[in-house]
Amino acid sequence: MAESAAQAAEAHETYRQEKFKEALGYLQECYQRELDLARCVVGNEANETLTQEIEKQQVMWEAWMLRFQENLELTWDKERSILLQDKEVSLLALKSQHTDELLRVSTELERTIEVRRMEDGGILNQLQEELRSAKHNHTHEIQPLVEKARRRREAQETILDKLRSQQNQELISLRTELRSKQLELDASQYSSAREPSERICANCPILEQKKGILTERLRLLEEQLRETDRQR
C-alpha cells in the first residue's frame, strides 16, 4: 500500500514537472516572439527616421544648390554687363576725343586756307597737304588705341569665362559628392534591410553612427561652399 502511494506520488511529481516544463517552454516562446517583434519595430523606426533625415537633407541641398547656381549666374551676368558697359564708354570717349581734335585741326586749317587762298596758291596747296597728313596721322593714332582696347576687353572676357568654368566645375564636383553620399546611405539602408531580424537591433548604433558621419560631412561641404561664395 505504501509502495503504491509512493509510486503514485512519484508519478504525480513527474507529471507536474512535465507540465511545468511545457508551460515554461510556452512562456519562453511567447517572450521570444515579443522580443523579435520589438526588434523589428525598433529597426523599422530607425530605418524610417534615417530615410526621412536623408530625404530632408537632400531637399535642403538641392534647394541650396539651386540658389547658389542662380546667384552665380546673376553675378556673372552683372559683372559681364558692367565690364562691357565700361569698355564701350571708354571707346566712345576715346573716339569722341580724337574726333573733336580732328574737327578742331580741320577747322583751323580750313580757316587758314580760306584766308590765304587768294594770296598764295603754293601755301594753299601746302595747307591742304598738312590737313590730309593730320587726318592720316590721327587715324593711325586712333587705330592702335582701339585695337589695344579691343585686346584688353577680349583678355578680360577670357578671364571671366575661365572663372565661370571654374565655378561650374566646382558646382559639378559638389553635386557628384552629394550623389556619392546618397548612394552610401542607400547602400547602408539596403544592407540593414537584408539583415536577419535578430541583428537589426544590434545594427541600430552602426546606422546612427553612419548617419552622424554623413550629416557632419554634409555640414562641412556646406561650409566650404559658403566660404567659396564669400571669396567671390
NUVEX-727455 format. One record per residue: residue in one letter; x, y, z of N, C-alpha, C in turn. Coordinates in steps of 0.05 Angstrom, whole numbers, plus 5000, padded with zeros to 4 digits. Example, Ala and Ser with C-alpha at 12.3 -4.5 7.8 and 13.67 -1.06 7.14 Angstrom:
% NUVEX-727455
A526448865156524649105156526449345156;S525749555142527349795143525850015157;
END
This chain:
% NUVEX-727455
M501749765000500050005000501750255000;A503850265018505650485020507250514994;E507950284983509550294958507850404935;S505250334934503450434914503050734917;A502850824942502551114947505051264938;A507451144943509951274935510151294905;Q509351074891509451074862507551284851;A505151304863503151494854504251784858;A505451824881506552094887508852154867;E510551954861512752004842511652064814;A509551904806508351954780507052234778;H505752314801504552574801506652794799;E508852754813511052954812512252974784;T512552734772513652734744511752874726;Y509152824728507152964711507153264716;R507453334742507353624748509853764736;Q512153624738514553744726514353764696;E513153574683512853584654511053824646;K508853854661507054074656508454344660;F510154344681511654594687513554654664;K514954454654516754494631515254584606;E512854464602511354554579510454844581;A509554924606508755194610511155384607;L513555304618515955464616516755494586;G516655274571517255294542515455484528;Y512855474534510855644521511455934528;L512055994553512656264561515256364547;Q517256194546519756274532519156324502;E517556164490516856214462515356474458;C513456534476511956784475513857024478;Y515656994498517657214503519457264479;Q520257034466522057064442520557204419;R517957134416516457264394516157564400;E515557624425515257914432517958054428;L520157924435522758044432523458094403;D522757894386523257924357521658144345;L519058154354517358364344518358644353;A519258664378520358924387522759004372;R524558804366526858864350526158964322;C524258834310523258914283522259204284;V520659264304519459534306521659744310;V523559684328525759874332527359914307;G527959694293529459714268528059864247;N525459814244523859964224523660264230;E523360324257523260604264525860744259;A528160604264530760724259531160764229;N530360564213530660604184528860824173;E526460844184524661054175525761334182;T526761354207527861614216530261684198;L532061484193534361544176533561624148;T531561484137530561554110529461834109;Q527861904129526762174130528862394132;E530962334148533062524151534662554125;I535062334111536462344085534862504065;E532262454064530662604045530662904052;K530462964078530463244086533163374078;Q535363244084537963354076538263384046;Q537263194031537463204002535863443991;V533363484002531763713993533063974000;M534263994024535664234032538064294014;W539564084007541864113990541064193962;E539064073951538164143924537264423923;A535764513943534864793944537164983946;W539064913963541465093966543065103941;M543464873928545064863903543665033881;L540965013880539565173860539865473865;R539665553891540065833897542965923891;F544865743897547665803891548165843861;Q547065673845547365693816546065943805;E543666003816542266253806543866503814;N544866503838546466743846549066763830;L550266523824552666523808552166633780;E549966543767549366643741548666943741;L547167023762546467313764548967483768;T550867393785553267543789554967563763;W555067333749556567333724555367523704;D552767523701551467703682551967993689;K551768053715552168333724555068423718;E557068253725559768323721560468363691;R559368183675559868203647558568453635;S556168513644554768753634556269003642;I557169013667558669253676561269283661;L562669063657565169073643564869163614;L562869053600562369143573561469433571;Q559869523590558969803590561369983594;D563169913613565570083618567270103593;K567669873579569369873556568070033533;E565470003530564070163509564270463515;V563970533540564170813547566970923542;S568970763549571770843544572370873514;L571370683498571770703469570370953458;L567870993467566471233456567771493464;A568771503489570171743498572771783482;L574171563477576671583461576071683433;K574071563420573371643393572371933393;S570872013413569872283413572172483417;Q574072413434576372593438577972633413;H578572423399580072443374578472573352;T575872523352574172653332574172953336;D573973043362573973323367576673453360;E578773303365581473413357581673443327;L580773243313580873253284579173483274;L576773513286575073733277576374003282;R577674033305578974293312581174353292;V582974153287585174193269584074253241;S582074103233580974143206579774423203;T578474513224577274783223579374993221;E581474973237583675163236584975173209;L585474943198586774933172584975043150;E582474983152580675083132580475393133;R580475503158580475793160582975913148;T585175793154587775903144587775883113;I586875663103586775633074584875843061;E582575883075580676083064581876363064;V583376433085584576703086586676743065;R588376533061590676573043590276453016;R587876373010587376242984588176422961;M587476672963587976852941590776962941;E592276932963594877042966597076872954;D596876622960599076452950597976172945;G597976092920596975832913598675612924;G601375662927603175452938602575402967;I602075622982601475583011598875433014;L596975502996594375362998594675062994;N596274992974596774702969598174572993;Q600074733005601474623028599574573052;L597874773056595974743078594074503074;Q593274473049591574243043592973983048;E595573973041597173733046597473683076;E597973903091598173873120595573763132;L593373863122590773773132590373473127;R591073383103590873093097592772933114;S595173043118597172903135596172883164;A595073103174594073103201591872893205;K589972893185587772693187588972413186;H590872373168592072103166593472023191;N594972213203596472143228594572083251;H592472243253590572193275589071933271;T588571863246587371603241589171373250;H591771403244593671193253593971193283;E593571423296593771423326591371293338;I589071323326586571213338586570913335;Q587370813312587170523307588770353327;P591270423334592570253355591170263382;L590070503389588670523415586170353415;V584670363393582270203391582969903392;E585169823378585969543377586869453405;K588369633419589269573446586869533465;A584969713463582569683480581069433473;R580869353448579469113440580868863452;R583568863450585068633461584768613491;R584768843505584268843534581568733541;R579568813525576868723530576668423526;E577968323504577868033499579367883521;A581567993531583067853553581367843578;Q579968053584578268053608575967863605;E574867853581572667663576573667373579;T576167323570577267053573577566983602;I578467183618578867133647576167073660;L574067223652571367173663570366903655;D570866823630570066553620571366333637;K573966373642575466173657574366153686;L573766393697572566403724569966253725;R568266303705565666163705566065863701;S567965783684568465493680569365363706;Q571165513721572065403747569765373766;Q567965573767565765553785563865333777;N563465283751561765063742562964793750;Q565664773747566964523755566664473785;E566864683801566464643830563564553835;L561764673821558864603825558464313818;I559564223795559263943787560563753807;S562963833817564263673837562663643863;L561363863871559663843895557263673891;R556063693867553763523862554563223861;T556863173849557862893849558262783877;E559462953894559862873922557262813936;L555262993930552662953942551362693934;R551562633907550462373898551862133910;S554562163914556161943926555161893954;K554662113969553762073997550961943997;Q549262013978546661893976546861593971;L548661523952549061233946550061083971;E551861203986552861074010550561024030;L548861224033546661194052544660984042;D544060984016542260784005543360504009;A545960474004547260214008547060124037;S547560304055547360244083544560154091;Q542560304081539760244087539059974075;Y539859914050539259664037540459434052;S542959474061544359264076542959204103;S541959414116540559374141537959224137;A536659284114534059154109534458854104;R536758774094537258494087538258324111;E539058464133540058314156537758164170;P538357944183536357794199535257974221;S532757914228531358084248532858074275;E534357854282535757844307537958044308;R539058134284541358314284540558604279;I538058654275537258934268537859114292;C537059034316537559204339540459254344;A542159044339544959074343546159264322;N544959294299545959464278545059754281;C543059804298541960074301544160274308;P545960224328548060414334549860464310;I550360254294552060294270550760484250;L548160444246546660614228546660904238;E546260934264546261204275549061334272;Q551161174276553861274272554361364243;K553461194224553761274196552161524190;K549761544201548161784197549562034207;G550762014231552162244242554562324225;I556062124216558462174199557562324173;L555562214160554662334135553562614139;T552062654161550962924167553263124171;E555363034185557663214190559063274164;R559363084146560663134120558963324104;L556363294105554663484090554963764102;R555163794128555564054140558164184132;L560364014131562964124123562864214094;L561564064076561264144048559764404046;E557664434062556164684061557864924070;E559564884091561365094099563365164078;Q564364964064566265014042564965174020;L562465114013561065263993560665554001;R559865594027559465874036562166024036;E564365894043566966024042567666104014;T567165923995567765983966566066213957;D563566223965561766443957562766713968;R563766713994564766964005567267053991;Q569066873983571466943969570867073942;R568666993930567867123904566667393908;
END
